Amino acid sequence: MGEMSQEQLEAIMGLIVNAGNAKSDAMEAIQAAKNGGFEEADEKLKAAEAALLEAHHAQTKLLTAEANGEALPITLLTIHSQDHLMTSITFNDLAKEVIDVYRRLG
């Protein structure tokens, strides 16, 4: 297994940070909706979507490099980054549903 390049490390860290931000924004969106702040909830969901888009860009950079023959070492950090992304996507999808329920109840 080769050593990770600086560019690969930066992409992985970008993936982790942006996916984490997306999950935090989605949680804040749920809390806002719970308190009747649907405009704030919508803003937080937009922020979550923007952060997920940035995370996807980082993932795409890694996938493109690998497709071009630049091997990405499989480390706990690479697995952690993918875990963060998938968890955030799932959480964001669920947040939209929870907010919709709060909106219907309100």
C-alpha positions in Angstrom: 0.0 0.0 0.0 1.4 3.4 -1.0 1.6 6.6 0.9 -1.3 9.1 0.6 -0.5 12.2 -1.4 -1.1 15.7 0.1 -3.8 16.2 -2.5 -5.6 13.0 -1.5 -5.3 13.8 2.2 -6.8 17.3 1.5 -9.7 15.8 -0.5 -10.4 13.2 2.3 -10.3 15.9 5.0 -12.6 18.1 2.8 -15.0 15.2 2.6 -15.0 14.7 6.4 -15.4 18.4 7.2 -18.1 19.1 4.7 -20.1 15.9 5.5 -19.8 16.8 9.2 -21.0 20.3 8.5 -23.9 19.0 6.5 -25.0 16.7 9.3 -24.8 19.6 11.8 -26.8 21.9 9.6 -29.4 19.2 9.1 -29.7 18.7 12.9 -30.0 22.5 13.4 -32.7 22.5 10.7 -34.7 19.9 12.7 -34.3 21.8 15.9 -35.5 25.0 14.2 -38.6 23.2 12.8 -39.3 21.7 16.2 -39.5 25.2 17.5 -41.7 26.4 14.7 -38.8 28.2 12.8 -39.5 26.8 9.4 -37.8 29.6 7.5 -34.6 29.0 9.5 -35.1 25.2 9.0 -35.2 25.8 5.2 -32.1 27.9 5.3 -30.2 25.3 7.4 -31.3 22.6 4.9 -29.9 24.7 2.0 -26.7 25.0 3.9 -26.6 21.3 4.5 -27.2 20.7 0.7 -24.4 23.1 -0.1 -22.0 21.3 2.3 -23.0 17.9 0.8 -22.3 19.2 -2.6 -18.8 20.2 -1.5 -18.3 16.8 0.0 -19.4 15.2 -3.2 -16.8 17.3 -5.1 -14.1 16.0 -2.8 -15.3 12.4 -3.4 -15.4 13.0 -7.1 -11.8 14.3 -7.1 -10.7 11.1 -5.4 -12.7 8.8 -7.7 -11.4 10.6 -10.8 -7.9 10.3 -9.6 -8.3 6.6 -8.9 -9.9 6.1 -12.4 -6.9 7.7 -13.9 -4.6 5.2 -12.2 -3.6 7.1 -9.1 -4.2 4.6 -6.3 -5.7 5.8 -3.1 -4.5 3.9 -0.1 -7.3 2.3 1.9 -6.8 3.5 5.4 -9.0 4.0 8.4 -9.1 7.7 7.3 -10.5 6.9 3.8 -13.1 4.6 5.3 -14.0 7.2 7.9 -14.5 9.8 5.2 -16.9 7.6 3.2 -18.7 6.7 6.4 -19.2 10.4 7.2 -20.5 11.1 3.7 -23.0 8.3 3.7 -24.2 9.1 7.2 -24.7 12.7 6.3 -26.6 11.9 3.2 -28.9 9.6 5.1 -29.3 12.1 8.0 -30.1 14.9 5.5 -32.7 12.9 3.8 -34.3 12.0 7.1 -34.1 15.6 8.3 -36.3 16.7 5.4 -38.9 14.1 6.3 -38.9 15.1 10.0 -39.2 18.8 9.1 -42.1 18.0 6.8 -43.8 16.2 9.7 -43.3 19.2 12.0 -44.6 21.5 9.2 -47.8 19.4 8.9 -48.3 19.3 12.6 -47.7 23.1 13.0 
